[in-house]
């Protein structure tokens, strides 16, 4: 860091497998990706090219090379996986990942219905090619999944080979583990945590209030996802108690 401060919580160091920040790139240009990496790469652990944007992104290979030059893992959004799957092109999806050198893969079923045993089969197959992140939860706000089912699905997907399970929220943070207002479904989250190790869950948390909730609940090394590129530095400051929202979180009250 740039100077010495006492009473700063200990962040896991890169390459880390716990306390990760997953960033959603929804269409940065090559130069914007380079500027983003120059500004924030020490605080980013993986970049997702959101939903199906990789299909229409100009100079895709050039942009991926920018991320690789910073040793940054990249993966295509789960919606792209579903787009291949619904067209019976699963093998083509694997080949695309190989062609573009993408070693992280997301398996989701937020837009289409996939029998869960079949979904776990895809996880098992893709785990032979790289790191699998599987998403649990529907993008349909009307589809409410009870807590016991979240736990059952997450456990099965981890057993099938997922390195992490992602708790669905969409890029807006208004479905899945959140209500339509963006408020956290606290009972759901806390029940999940009684059964699933927190270091294996990436909580999609695009809104500051959502990030704060998980930092207060789990600590500075919580896994957070769907972070906007321009929110990475503010989030890292908040993780360390260097933003008003968490200013007093780690201070020793006897010395303040």
C-alpha positions as CSV (number, residue, x, y, z in Angstrom):
1,X,0.0,0.0,0.0
2,X,1.1,3.6,-0.4
3,X,1.7,4.4,3.3
4,X,1.4,2.8,6.8
5,X,-1.8,2.7,8.7
6,X,-2.4,0.6,11.8
7,X,-5.6,-1.4,12.5
8,X,-6.2,-2.3,8.8
9,X,-7.7,-5.8,8.5
10,X,-5.6,-8.4,6.8
11,X,-6.6,-9.0,3.2
12,X,-5.7,-12.3,1.5
13,X,-3.0,-11.6,-1.1
14,X,-3.1,-12.5,-4.8
15,X,-3.4,-15.0,-6.2
16,X,-6.2,-15.6,-3.7
17,X,-9.0,-18.1,-3.6
18,X,-10.9,-16.4,-0.9
19,X,-11.8,-12.7,-0.6
20,X,-12.0,-12.3,-4.4
21,X,-13.5,-9.5,-6.3
22,X,-15.2,-10.5,-9.6
23,X,-15.7,-7.6,-12.0
24,X,-18.3,-7.4,-14.7
25,X,-17.0,-6.0,-18.0
26,X,-20.2,-5.1,-20.0
27,X,-18.4,-3.8,-23.1
28,X,-15.2,-2.0,-22.3
29,X,-13.0,-1.1,-25.3
30,X,-9.5,-2.4,-25.6
31,X,-8.1,0.9,-24.3
32,X,-10.7,1.1,-21.5
33,X,-9.8,-2.4,-20.4
34,X,-6.1,-1.5,-20.4
35,X,-6.8,1.7,-18.4
36,X,-9.0,-0.3,-16.0
37,X,-6.2,-2.8,-15.4
38,X,-3.6,-0.1,-14.9
39,X,-5.8,1.5,-12.3
40,X,-7.2,-1.5,-10.4
41,X,-5.6,-4.8,-11.3
42,X,-4.1,-5.5,-7.8
43,X,-7.7,-5.6,-6.4
44,X,-9.3,-7.7,-9.2
45,X,-9.3,-11.5,-9.2
46,X,-11.4,-12.4,-12.2
47,X,-13.2,-10.5,-15.0
48,X,-16.5,-11.6,-16.5
49,X,-17.5,-10.5,-19.9
50,X,-21.1,-10.0,-19.0
51,X,-24.0,-12.1,-20.4
52,X,-23.5,-12.4,-24.2
53,X,-21.3,-9.3,-24.8
54,X,-18.3,-11.4,-26.0
55,X,-20.3,-12.3,-29.1
56,X,-20.5,-8.7,-30.2
57,X,-17.4,-7.2,-28.8
58,X,-15.0,-5.8,-31.5
59,X,-11.4,-6.8,-31.2
60,X,-12.3,-9.5,-28.6
61,X,-9.0,-11.4,-28.9
62,X,-7.0,-8.1,-28.5
63,X,-9.0,-7.2,-25.4
64,X,-8.4,-10.7,-23.9
65,X,-4.7,-10.2,-24.5
66,X,-4.8,-7.0,-22.4
67,X,-6.3,-8.9,-19.5
68,X,-3.8,-11.8,-19.9
69,X,-0.9,-9.3,-19.9
70,X,-2.0,-8.6,-16.3
71,X,-2.4,-12.4,-15.5
72,X,-6.1,-11.7,-15.1
73,X,-8.5,-14.7,-15.4
74,X,-11.4,-14.0,-17.7
75,X,-14.7,-15.9,-18.4
76,X,-17.7,-15.5,-20.6
77,X,-21.0,-14.7,-18.9
78,X,-23.4,-17.6,-18.1
79,X,-26.0,-16.3,-20.5
80,X,-23.6,-17.1,-23.3
81,X,-23.2,-20.7,-22.1
82,X,-27.1,-20.9,-22.0
83,X,-27.3,-19.5,-25.6
84,X,-25.0,-22.2,-26.8
85,X,-26.8,-24.9,-24.8
86,X,-30.3,-24.0,-26.0
87,X,-29.0,-24.3,-29.6
88,X,-27.5,-27.8,-28.9
89,X,-24.0,-26.4,-29.3
90,X,-22.4,-27.4,-26.0
91,X,-19.3,-28.8,-27.8
92,X,-19.0,-25.6,-29.8
93,X,-19.0,-23.7,-26.5
94,X,-16.1,-25.8,-25.3
95,X,-14.2,-25.1,-28.5
96,X,-14.8,-21.4,-28.3
97,X,-13.4,-21.3,-24.8
98,X,-10.3,-23.2,-26.1
99,X,-10.0,-20.9,-29.1
100,X,-10.0,-17.8,-27.1
101,X,-7.9,-19.2,-24.3
102,X,-10.6,-18.8,-21.7
103,X,-9.9,-21.2,-18.8
104,X,-12.8,-20.1,-16.5
105,X,-16.3,-21.1,-17.4
106,X,-19.7,-20.2,-15.9
107,X,-22.6,-22.7,-15.9
108,X,-25.9,-21.1,-15.3
109,X,-29.6,-21.7,-15.8
110,X,-31.0,-18.3,-15.1
111,X,-32.6,-17.9,-18.5
112,X,-33.5,-21.5,-19.4
113,X,-34.6,-24.5,-17.4
114,X,-32.1,-27.3,-17.2
115,X,-32.8,-30.4,-15.2
116,X,-30.4,-30.1,-12.3
117,X,-28.7,-33.5,-12.8
118,X,-28.0,-32.4,-16.4
119,X,-26.6,-29.1,-15.2
120,X,-24.3,-31.0,-12.8
121,X,-23.2,-33.1,-15.8
122,X,-22.1,-30.0,-17.7
123,X,-20.2,-28.8,-14.6
124,X,-18.4,-32.2,-14.4
125,X,-17.5,-32.1,-18.1
126,X,-16.3,-28.5,-18.0
127,X,-14.3,-29.0,-14.9
128,X,-12.0,-31.2,-17.0
129,X,-11.1,-28.2,-19.1
130,X,-10.7,-25.5,-16.5
131,X,-12.2,-23.7,-13.5
132,X,-16.0,-23.8,-13.2
133,X,-18.2,-21.2,-11.6
134,X,-21.8,-22.2,-11.4
135,X,-24.6,-19.8,-10.7
136,X,-27.6,-20.6,-8.5
137,X,-30.8,-18.6,-8.6
138,X,-33.2,-17.4,-11.3
139,X,-33.2,-14.2,-13.2
140,X,-37.0,-14.3,-13.0
141,X,-38.0,-12.2,-10.0
142,X,-41.3,-14.2,-9.7
143,X,-39.4,-17.5,-9.3
144,X,-38.7,-17.7,-5.6
145,X,-36.4,-20.6,-4.6
146,X,-36.8,-21.7,-0.9
147,X,-33.6,-21.6,1.3
148,X,-33.4,-25.4,1.6
149,X,-33.4,-25.7,-2.2
150,X,-30.6,-23.1,-2.6
151,X,-28.5,-25.2,-0.2
152,X,-29.3,-28.4,-2.0
153,X,-28.4,-27.0,-5.4
154,X,-25.2,-25.3,-4.2
155,X,-24.0,-28.4,-2.5
156,X,-24.6,-30.6,-5.5
157,X,-22.8,-28.2,-7.9
158,X,-19.8,-28.0,-5.7
159,X,-19.7,-31.8,-5.5
160,X,-20.0,-31.9,-9.3
161,X,-16.8,-29.9,-9.7
162,X,-17.6,-26.2,-9.3
163,X,-14.8,-24.2,-7.7
164,X,-17.3,-21.6,-6.6
165,X,-21.1,-21.2,-6.6
166,X,-22.4,-17.8,-7.5
167,X,-25.5,-16.4,-5.8
168,X,-27.6,-14.8,-8.5
169,X,-28.5,-11.2,-8.4
170,X,-28.2,-10.0,-12.0
171,X,-26.2,-6.9,-12.9
172,X,-28.8,-4.7,-11.2
173,X,-28.9,-6.6,-7.9
174,X,-32.7,-7.0,-7.7
175,X,-33.4,-10.7,-8.0
176,X,-32.2,-14.0,-6.4
177,X,-30.7,-13.2,-3.0
178,X,-32.2,-9.7,-3.2
179,X,-35.7,-8.4,-3.2
180,X,-36.9,-6.2,-6.1
181,X,-35.8,-3.1,-4.1
182,X,-32.3,-4.4,-3.8
183,X,-32.7,-5.3,-0.1
184,X,-30.9,-8.5,1.0
185,X,-33.0,-11.5,1.7
186,X,-31.2,-11.8,5.0
187,X,-32.9,-15.0,6.2
188,X,-32.0,-16.8,3.0
189,X,-28.3,-15.7,3.1
190,X,-27.9,-16.7,6.7
191,X,-29.5,-20.0,6.2
192,X,-27.3,-20.8,3.2
193,X,-24.2,-20.0,5.4
194,X,-25.2,-22.6,7.9
195,X,-24.6,-25.3,5.3
196,X,-22.3,-23.9,2.5
197,X,-18.7,-22.7,3.3
198,X,-18.7,-18.9,2.7
199,X,-15.3,-19.1,1.0
200,X,-17.0,-21.2,-1.8
201,X,-19.7,-18.6,-2.5
202,X,-19.4,-15.5,-4.7
203,X,-22.2,-13.1,-3.7
204,X,-23.2,-10.9,-6.6
205,X,-23.4,-7.5,-5.1
206,X,-23.4,-4.6,-7.6
207,X,-24.9,-2.1,-5.1
208,X,-22.8,-0.4,-2.3
209,X,-25.4,-1.3,0.4
210,X,-25.2,-4.9,-0.7
211,X,-21.4,-5.0,-0.5
212,X,-21.6,-3.4,2.9
213,X,-24.0,-6.0,4.2
214,X,-21.7,-8.9,3.3
215,X,-18.6,-7.1,4.6
216,X,-20.3,-6.6,7.9
217,X,-21.6,-10.2,7.9
218,X,-18.6,-12.1,6.8
219,X,-15.6,-9.7,6.8
220,X,-13.1,-8.1,4.5
221,X,-12.3,-11.3,2.7
222,X,-15.8,-12.1,1.5
223,X,-16.1,-13.1,-2.2
224,X,-18.1,-10.4,-4.1
225,X,-19.1,-10.3,-7.7
226,X,-20.7,-8.2,-10.5
227,X,-18.6,-5.2,-9.4
228,X,-18.4,-2.4,-11.9
229,X,-14.9,-1.5,-13.1
230,X,-15.1,2.0,-11.7
231,X,-16.3,0.6,-8.3
232,X,-13.2,-1.7,-7.6
233,X,-11.1,0.9,-5.8
234,X,-14.0,2.2,-3.7
235,X,-14.9,-1.4,-2.8
236,X,-11.3,-2.2,-1.8
237,X,-11.3,1.0,0.4
238,X,-14.5,-0.2,2.0
239,X,-13.1,-3.7,2.6
240,X,-10.3,-2.1,4.6
241,X,-12.3,0.3,6.7
242,X,-11.3,3.3,4.6
243,X,-14.7,4.5,3.6
244,X,-17.3,6.1,5.8
245,X,-19.6,3.0,5.7
246,X,-16.9,0.8,7.3
247,X,-14.7,3.4,9.0
248,X,-15.3,2.1,12.6
249,X,-15.6,-1.6,11.7
250,X,-12.0,-2.6,12.4
251,X,-10.8,0.0,14.9
252,X,-9.8,-1.0,18.4
253,X,-12.2,1.0,20.5
254,X,-9.7,1.2,23.4
255,X,-7.1,3.1,21.3
256,X,-9.5,5.4,19.4
